Structure formats: structure tokens, C-alpha cells
Amino acid sequence: MINKLKIAFLFGIFTLLFSTKVNAQLKPGQLIDGIAAVIGNEIVLESDVEEQMNYGKQQGAGTTDKCDFLENLINNKFLVYEAKKDTLIENRSAAIKDQANAKYNQLLSQFPDEKTMLTAYKFRTGYEMKNAIEKIDTDTYYGQAKYQRITEKADVTPNEVTDFFNMFKTQLPEIKDEVSISQIVMNPKLTEAHKEELINKLKKIKQDIAGGESFESQARIYSEDPGSAPNGGLMKNVFKGQMVKPFEAAALNLQEGEISDPIESEFGYHIIQLVKKSGKAYDARHILLMATPTAEEITTAKKKLDSIRGLILAEKITFKDASFKFSDDKRTKFNAGVIPGADGSNKIERESIPGTISYELAGLNKGDITAAFEDEDDRKRKVIKIVKIEDVIPSHQITLETDYDRIKQMALRKKQGEMVEKFVNSKISTTFISIDGRYDSCNFKGNWKKESMKK
């Protein structure tokens, strides 16, 4: 149900970062935790290094050297330390705290209760877990902000792009088969009779609650929100701007204990009960009936989209204009329907195209448009699509002629890295740095150990 607030980390990564094995059997002399390094007033814990190593191994990192992982953490902490001293970087501690609370509640919604969640993540208290989330978000914000401040004027000239290519061309990867594709997405519209059916069902549930049934039990039985239904529809510590606007407007206009009439949002139809309002946050229960289209409604949408495809093929409207006019996908409709690749370009590796789209594109060539077909969006809602192949790029060795923009981005990232390295080197001699003796044998790329020994 979270819309405005973007959850910034993946569930699996979070599990890895905080599964610290505090309950594991320790050998005699084994460290429970310790300080690996201090940079200014920022600390890198030994457990931070271990967790980064474990995550790196799972992700297939090219190195397993503990020294490399420590140096990466020291670099990041150095930027965080400098960012907090930079008066031009906004102090967002209050917003980050609110965001950490929201992330905590989002994770909590996936468990039957708080105790189960804390046990799963090996935290003793909710306060401890919130602090851990807040610490990660704080470091991420300040590290990125300082990086952007240092590199904001970075640019590369055509000559620099050419020089970069000539220097590194033997190390640059081969480009796999790629395509550039565009889409028009249509959400099947519910008939008025279908909408009325959902609304009447919610009205009946509300009447049953007024007659003595508990909101909590009815939510467990009827709600189609997988996040909150197991908790009786309860969402705790919801902050303003976190929910979609119709939901928030209805919830904040209720008195504590009051239940709303059915309201419509992009997720479907709800009734909401305000449980508690406290400062900027509130607790609420809701019952959601999702706007799942019937087979007939899906067929109607397919026919409409196929008629739009006919207009495009007859050259009565361009695919770009049709996407802007008819597509329900806000991410692509304003960009001619183009689906971006993983690197932000308009090229996608063929092997990474989702299965449903890949199946529909089989046998088609540049300029061809699929018939309307059924798919799911990122919220698992049924949608209807047509997809056009804008371009086909066979696998090839990377060259300036075919991949200039991609090479330019590589050259720019290298230059940005050099700017950050230069900044760090200019500040390192005046920054307190202490590295634990366990790392005396490390051969760091930076000057960290030498500066540490001076202190």
C-alpha cells in the first residue's frame, strides 16, 4: 500500500546486513564485535566488514580480500564524515528518522507481530532495529550527497571519450544482443456493475462490524491487502505522504474509532478505521477489495488496444502520440513509451526481457508491433499491452561508432572517481584516522594506514 514513500532497500539485502549471529556459539577468544577503523568521528565496526564480505561473496564479488572490503567502508565513511561538516548539504536527520520508521513498519507488515520480526532479524528491541535502519539511511544520504557535491561539475569532452576508449578498449565488455522497445499499457476498466458489487460488499462488511463483528476479524477474512490482512488490516505509525492520496484523505478525516464509507484508490476499494492519531503519524486498519478485472473486462481492454494498434499501423497516429494519449503507465507514456534498460539507456539485453514480453516478441522484426496481450505490472495487477520493436542491436564488440553514449558514461564515471580520490587525498592528512592493528598487513590503495600511523 505504500505509494509516495519509496522503500530504498531490498528485503533480502536487509536480511543479510542484519543477520549478525549474536546468538551463535562463540569460540574462546573470538571477538563479539570491535572497532575496525575510526575516521573523524565515524566508526567502522568489525561486524560491518564481515557483513560486507558475506554480501559480496553472495553477489559474486571479484575479491575476497578483507582488506579491500575494509577500505571500501573507510572510503564511504570518509565521505559521510566530510558531508556532515559541509554546510551546503541539508541536514535531513528528521526526515531520515521518519523514513526509518516507515521502513520498519513496512517490514513489520510482513510478519504476524513485532516479536516474530525482531527474532527473524536478530534484534532485541524495535528501538534497536529502527536505529540500525536509520544509521544505514543516514550514511547512504550523506555519502551520496557528498559524492554529488564533489562531482557535480564533472563532464567529459569527445576527445576524452576517445582517449578513454583507446586506453581501455581491450578491457571493455562485448555487447550482447539488445533491442529497443516501446509499450502502450492499458489498465482494464471495471464495469459500473462490478464497481457497485465491490462497494456493496464493503458496505455489508461495515454493517456487520456495526452489528458486533470486529474490524480486525473481518479484515483477516476479506481484505486482499497481503501486507496488512494477517494483522487484521492494521498499519501502524503511518506518516503523512506515505499512503496514496484518497486513502490518506479519508483516514485523516475520521475520528478515532470511526469507519469510513467505501473509497476508491488505484489499488481498489477500501473501508478504513482510524485507530489512533498522534502528532504527524497515525495508526489505521483497512479492508481492501482489489479492482481485479473479469475476463470480460480484460477482453474489452484488448479490443480497445488492438483498435489503437490498427490506427498506428494505418499511420493515422504515431506510436509515440498514442502512448502519450492512451497509455496508463506513467513511467513510459511521457517518453514515447520507451522501456528503459538497466543502465538508463533505451537498450535492453534480449535475455533480460521479461518472459511474457519475450514470448510476444518472438519472430518479430524491427518496426513490428505485437497484438494486445495480457501481462502484470510491478504490483502484480493485470494490464493489457502492445509492444513495438524500435531497434534491434546484434551482439558486437563495443565501439565508438555504435556505443558512444555508453562509452561516454564509462569515461564520466572514471573521471568522477578520480575527482573523489583527489578530494579524499586533499583532506586525509588533516583527518583523524585510526585502523585496528589486525589490519597492519593490509596494502591499501589509499594512504589510510600511513595517516593512521601518524596519529
C-alpha positions in Angstrom: 0.0 0.0 0.0 2.9 2.3 0.3 3.0 4.7 -2.7 4.7 8.0 -2.2 7.4 6.8 0.1 9.9 4.6 -1.8 11.4 1.8 0.2 15.0 2.2 -0.6 16.5 -1.2 0.1 15.6 -4.8 -0.8 14.2 -7.2 1.7 16.9 -9.8 1.0 19.8 -7.3 1.4 18.3 -6.1 4.7 18.2 -9.6 6.0 21.9 -10.2 5.1 23.1 -6.9 6.6 21.5 -7.5 10.0 21.8 -11.3 10.5 24.7 -10.7 12.8 24.7 -14.1 14.5 24.6 -12.7 18.0 23.2 -15.9 19.3 25.9 -18.1 17.6 28.2 -20.2 19.7 31.4 -18.2 20.2 34.9 -19.8 20.4 37.3 -18.8 23.2 39.0 -15.5 22.3 36.6 -14.8 19.4 35.5 -11.2 19.1 31.8 -10.5 19.6 32.4 -7.2 17.8 35.0 -4.5 17.8 36.1 -1.3 16.1 37.9 -1.9 12.8 38.6 1.8 12.0 37.7 5.3 13.1 37.5 8.2 10.5 36.9 11.5 12.2 34.0 10.7 14.5 32.7 7.9 12.2 33.2 4.3 13.2 33.6 1.1 11.1 32.8 -2.0 13.2 34.4 -5.4 12.6 30.8 -6.7 12.0 30.4 -4.2 9.2 33.4 -5.6 7.4 32.2 -9.2 7.9 28.7 -8.4 6.6 30.0 -6.6 3.6 32.3 -9.6 2.8 29.4 -12.1 3.1 27.2 -9.9 0.9 30.0 -9.5 -1.6 30.6 -13.3 -1.8 26.9 -13.9 -2.3 26.8 -11.3 -5.2 29.9 -12.9 -6.8 32.4 -10.1 -5.9 35.7 -10.3 -7.7 37.7 -10.1 -4.4 37.5 -12.0 -1.1 40.2 -9.9 0.5 39.0 -8.5 3.8 41.4 -5.5 3.4 39.5 -4.5 0.2 36.1 -4.5 2.0 37.5 -2.5 4.9 39.0 0.1 2.5 35.6 0.5 0.7 33.9 1.1 4.1 36.6 3.6 5.1 36.2 5.5 1.8 32.4 5.6 2.4 32.7 6.7 6.0 35.2 9.4 4.9 32.6 10.9 2.6 30.0 10.7 5.3 32.3 12.5 7.8 33.0 15.3 5.3 29.4 15.6 4.2 28.2 16.2 7.8 30.7 19.2 8.0 29.5 20.6 4.7 27.1 23.4 5.4 25.7 23.3 1.9 24.4 19.7 2.4 21.0 19.8 4.0 20.6 18.2 7.4 17.9 15.7 6.9 18.0 13.8 10.2 14.3 14.4 11.0 13.2 13.2 7.6 15.6 10.2 7.7 14.2 9.2 11.1 10.6 9.4 9.7 11.7 7.3 6.7 13.4 4.7 9.0 10.1 4.4 11.0 8.2 3.9 7.7 10.6 1.2 6.6 10.3 -0.5 9.9 6.5 -0.5 9.6 6.7 -1.8 6.1 8.8 -4.7 7.2 6.5 -5.3 10.2 3.5 -5.6 7.9 5.1 -8.8 6.5 5.1 -10.5 9.9 2.3 -11.6 12.3 3.7 -9.5 15.1 6.7 -7.4 16.1 8.3 -10.1 18.2 8.4 -12.5 15.2 10.1 -9.8 13.1 12.7 -8.9 15.7 13.6 -12.6 16.1 13.9 -13.1 12.4 16.3 -10.1 12.1 18.1 -10.9 15.4 17.3 -7.6 17.2 16.4 -7.3 20.8 14.1 -4.3 20.6 12.2 -2.3 18.0 14.2 0.7 19.1 17.5 -1.1 18.2 16.2 -2.2 14.8 15.0 1.3 13.9 18.3 2.8 14.9 20.1 0.3 12.6 17.8 1.3 9.7 18.3 5.0 10.4 22.1 4.5 10.5 22.2 2.9 7.1 19.9 5.6 5.6 22.0 8.4 7.2 25.2 7.0 5.8 23.6 6.5 2.4 22.2 10.0 2.2 25.3 11.8 3.4 27.7 9.7 1.3 25.7 10.2 -1.9 25.2 13.9 -1.2 29.0 14.5 -0.8 29.8 12.4 -3.8 27.4 14.5 -5.9 28.8 17.8 -4.5 32.3 16.7 -5.4 31.4 15.5 -8.9 28.6 18.0 -9.8 30.8 19.8 -12.4 32.2 16.6 -13.9 32.0 16.3 -17.7 33.9 14.7 -20.5 34.8 16.0 -23.9 34.6 14.0 -27.1 38.4 13.8 -27.1 38.4 12.4 -23.5 35.8 9.8 -24.5 38.0 8.8 -27.5 41.1 8.6 -25.2 39.3 6.5 -22.7 38.1 4.1 -25.3 41.6 3.8 -26.9 43.2 3.2 -23.5 40.7 0.6 -22.2 39.1 -1.0 -25.3 40.7 -4.4 -24.8 39.1 -4.4 -21.3 35.6 -3.3 -22.3 32.9 -5.9 -22.5 31.2 -7.4 -25.5 27.7 -6.1 -26.0 25.1 -8.9 -26.0 22.0 -9.0 -28.3 19.9 -5.9 -27.5 16.6 -4.4 -28.5 14.9 -1.0 -28.0 11.2 -1.5 -27.3 8.3 0.8 -26.6 4.9 -0.1 -25.0 1.4 1.2 -24.5 -0.2 -0.1 -21.3 -3.9 -0.2 -20.5 -5.5 -1.0 -17.2 -8.7 -2.9 -17.8 -11.6 -0.7 -16.7 -14.2 -2.2 -14.3 -17.8 -2.0 -15.4 -20.1 0.1 -13.3 -21.9 -3.1 -12.2 -18.6 -4.6 -11.0 -17.7 -1.4 -9.1 -21.1 -1.4 -7.4 -20.6 -5.0 -6.4 -17.4 -4.3 -4.6 -18.8 -1.2 -2.9 -21.9 -3.1 -1.7 -19.7 -5.9 -0.3 -17.7 -3.3 1.7 -20.9 -1.7 2.9 -22.2 -5.1 4.1 -18.9 -5.7 5.9 -19.2 -2.3 7.6 -22.7 -3.1 8.7 -21.5 -6.4 10.1 -18.9 -4.6 12.1 -21.5 -2.1 13.4 -23.5 -5.2 14.4 -20.8 -6.6 16.6 -18.1 -8.2 14.3 -14.6 -6.8 14.9 -12.9 -4.9 12.2 -9.8 -7.0 12.8 -11.5 -10.3 12.2 -13.3 -9.0 9.1 -10.0 -7.7 7.7 -8.4 -11.1 8.2 -11.3 -12.8 6.3 -12.0 -10.4 3.5 -9.1 -8.0 2.9 -7.0 -8.6 -0.2 -4.0 -6.5 1.0 -1.4 -9.2 1.7 0.7 -6.8 3.8 -1.9 -5.9 6.4 -4.6 -8.6 6.2 -2.7 -11.0 8.5 -2.5 -8.2 11.1 -6.2 -7.5 11.0 -5.7 -4.7 8.5 -3.5 -2.8 10.9 -0.9 -0.3 9.7 1.0 1.4 12.5 2.9 4.7 12.5 1.8 5.8 9.1 3.2 9.3 8.2 1.6 11.9 6.0 2.5 11.4 2.4 3.2 7.7 2.9 -0.2 6.4 1.5 -2.0 7.2 -1.7 -3.9 10.4 -1.6 -7.5 9.1 -1.5 -6.6 6.7 1.4 -4.8 9.4 3.4 -7.6 12.0 2.9 -10.2 9.5 4.1 -8.2 8.3 7.1 -7.3 11.8 8.3 -10.9 13.0 8.1 -12.0 10.3 10.6 -12.3 10.4 14.3 -10.6 7.7 16.3 -12.6 4.5 16.1 -14.7 5.8 13.2 -15.0 3.8 9.9 -15.1 5.4 6.5 -17.6 4.7 3.7 -16.0 2.8 0.8 -13.4 4.8 -1.0 -11.6 4.1 -4.3 -7.9 4.3 -4.9 -5.6 2.9 -7.6 -5.4 -0.4 -5.6 -9.2 -0.9 -5.5 -11.9 -0.2 -2.9 -11.3 0.3 0.9 -13.1 0.9 4.1 -10.8 2.5 6.8 -10.9 2.7 10.5 -8.8 5.3 12.2 -7.3 3.7 15.3 -5.1 6.4 16.7 -3.7 9.8 15.7 -0.5 11.0 17.3 1.4 14.1 16.0 2.5 13.5 12.4 1.6 9.8 12.5 -1.5 7.7 12.8 -2.5 4.0 13.1 -5.3 2.7 10.9 -7.0 -0.5 9.9 -8.4 -1.1 6.4 -10.1 -3.7 4.3 -9.2 -3.7 0.7 -11.1 -5.3 -2.2 -8.8 -5.2 -5.2 -10.1 -4.0 -8.5 -9.3 -7.3 -10.3 -10.8 -7.2 -13.8 -13.1 -10.0 -15.0 -12.4 -12.0 -18.2 -15.0 -9.8 -20.0 -13.3 -6.6 -18.8 -9.9 -7.9 -20.0 -11.4 -8.8 -23.4 -12.8 -5.3 -23.7 -9.4 -3.7 -23.0 -7.7 -6.0 -25.5 -10.2 -4.9 -28.2 -9.6 -1.3 -27.5 -5.9 -1.6 -27.5 -6.0 -3.6 -30.8 -8.0 -0.9 -32.4 -5.3 1.7 -31.3 -2.7 -0.7 -32.8 -4.8 -0.6 -36.1 -4.7 3.2 -36.1 -0.9 3.1 -35.7 -0.4 0.6 -38.5 -2.6 2.7 -40.7 -0.4 5.7 -39.9 -3.3 7.7 -38.5 -1.4 8.2 -35.3 2.2 7.6 -34.3 3.2 5.1 -31.6 4.7 8.0 -29.6 1.5 10.0 -29.7 -0.7 7.0 -29.0 1.5 6.2 -25.9 1.1 9.7 -24.6 -2.6 9.8 -25.2 -3.7 6.3 -24.2 -1.1 4.6 -22.0 -1.8 4.2 -18.3 1.9 3.6 -17.5 3.1 6.9 -16.0 6.8 5.8 -16.2 6.9 5.4 -20.0 3.9 7.4 -21.5 5.9 10.7 -21.4 8.9 9.1 -23.0 7.3 7.8 -26.2 6.5 4.6 -24.4 10.2 3.6 -24.4 11.1 1.0 -21.8 14.5 1.9 -20.2 17.3 -0.6 -19.9 19.2 -1.3 -16.7 21.8 1.3 -17.4 19.2 4.0 -18.1 19.6 3.9 -21.9 16.9 2.8 -24.3 18.6 -0.6 -24.9 17.7 -3.8 -23.2 19.6 -7.1 -23.4 17.3 -9.6 -25.1 18.0 -12.3 -22.4 16.8 -9.9 -19.7 13.4 -9.1 -21.2 10.6 -10.5 -19.0 9.2 -13.8 -20.2 5.7 -12.6 -21.2 7.0 -9.8 -23.4 9.8 -12.0 -24.8 7.3 -14.6 -25.9 5.2 -12.0 -27.7 8.2 -10.6 -29.5 9.3 -14.0 -30.8 9.6 -13.9 -34.6 9.0 -10.1 -34.8 11.4 -7.7 -36.5 12.3 -4.0 -36.2 9.2 -1.8 -36.6 6.7 -4.7 -35.8 4.1 -4.3 -33.1 2.6 -7.1 -31.1 -1.1 -7.8 -30.8 -2.6 -6.8 -27.5 -1.7 -9.3 -24.8 -2.2 -9.7 -21.0 0.6 -9.0 -18.6 1.2 -7.9 -15.0 2.6 -4.6 -13.7 5.1 -4.3 -10.8 2.2 -4.5 -8.3 1.0 -7.8 -9.9 -2.1 -6.1 -11.3 -3.4 -7.3 -14.6 -2.7 -5.0 -17.5 -3.0 -5.1 -21.3 -0.1 -4.1 -23.5 1.1 -3.7 -27.1 4.9 -3.6 -27.6 6.8 -2.2 -30.6 10.4 -3.2 -31.6 12.1 0.1 -32.2 15.5 -1.3 -32.9 17.5 -4.5 -32.9 21.2 -4.4 -32.0 23.1 -7.7 -32.6 25.9 -8.7 -30.2 29.1 -6.9 -31.0 32.4 -5.7 -29.6 31.9 -2.3 -28.1 32.9 0.6 -30.5 32.8 4.4 -30.5 30.6 4.2 -33.7 27.9 2.0 -32.2 28.1 2.7 -28.4 29.4 6.3 -28.0 26.9 7.2 -25.2 27.7 4.1 -23.3 31.4 4.7 -23.5 30.9 8.3 -22.5 29.2 7.2 -19.3 32.1 4.9 -18.5 34.6 7.7 -19.1 32.5 10.0 -16.9 32.3 7.6 -14.1 36.1 7.1 -14.2 36.6 10.9 -14.1 34.1 11.2 -11.2 36.1 8.5 -9.3 39.3 10.4 -9.9 37.7 13.6 -8.6 36.6 11.9 -5.4 40.0 10.3 -4.9 41.7 13.8 -5.3 39.3 15.3 -2.8 40.0 12.5 -0.3 43.7 12.9 -0.7 43.5 16.6 -0.1 41.7 16.0 3.2 43.2 12.9 4.5 46.2 14.4 6.2 44.0 16.6 8.4 41.5 13.9 9.4 41.9 11.7 12.4 42.2 8.1 11.1 42.8 5.0 13.3 42.8 1.5 11.9 43.0 -1.5 14.2 46.2 -3.4 14.4 44.5 -6.5 13.0 44.8 -4.8 9.6 48.5 -3.9 9.8 49.4 -6.3 7.0 46.9 -4.7 4.5 48.3 -3.0 1.5 45.6 -0.3 1.0 45.3 1.6 -2.3 44.8 4.8 -0.4 47.0 6.5 2.2 44.9 5.3 5.1 47.5 3.3 7.0 50.2 5.8 6.7 48.0 8.6 8.1 46.7 6.2 10.8 50.3 5.7 12.0 50.9 9.4 12.3 48.1 9.9 14.8 
